[in-house]
Amino acid sequence: MPNWGGGAKCGACEKTVYHAEEIQCNGRSFHKTCFHCMACRKALDSTTVAAHESEIYCKVCYGRRYGPKGIGYGQGAGCLSTDTGEHLGLQFQQSPKTARSATTSNPSKFTAKFGESEKCPRCGKSVYAAEKVMGGGKPWHKTCFRCAICGKSLESTNVTDKDGELYCKVCYAKNFGPTGIGFGGLTHQVEKKE
């Protein structure tokens, strides 16, 4: 029987989809307003859609429903997913937990694998890669990378170090540089003899 009403039927609402409002996915047509995740109802586009047979999902819900399951399969690098998928109607079987000690059995192996966080000399807190600035051979927080005397923010072009502390070049010259006539550190007036 001919289709007198126009375009194809929407994969979500089964109503006619006209060309101006059509989005195609997996050989099926959808209204722009019907093109959303079947689990969380988030609006989709060509970069966020993941299709499974006749169903469309956002990539997160698709991964939860059809992706690998178990410990260590999260949504991003280094992420441990604790989502069991209950809101999607999924049953997740957990393996029996084994008892582990609170400390690692071989701390040197642990630090070799994960790295021991370095401490900032100024505040004593851990310095992570995203906030790390090297100065005087030590890691510093960006916010702690300041002159010890005047508090001026330092850069590689104006930093000097002495005894494990950082100084700007001006403060270093005033406090540790040469003194006397010709060095700006004249402390007494020289009398001229005739």
Salt bridges, closest charged atoms under 4 A:
GLU21 OE2 - HIS31 NE2 3.53
GLU22 OE1 - HIS19 ND1 3.80
GLU53 OE2 - HIS52 NE2 3.94
ASP83 OD2 - ARG64 NE 2.52
GLU118 OE1 - LYS132 NZ 2.89
GLU131 OE2 - HIS141 NE2 3.56
GLU165 OE2 - ARG122 NH2 2.29
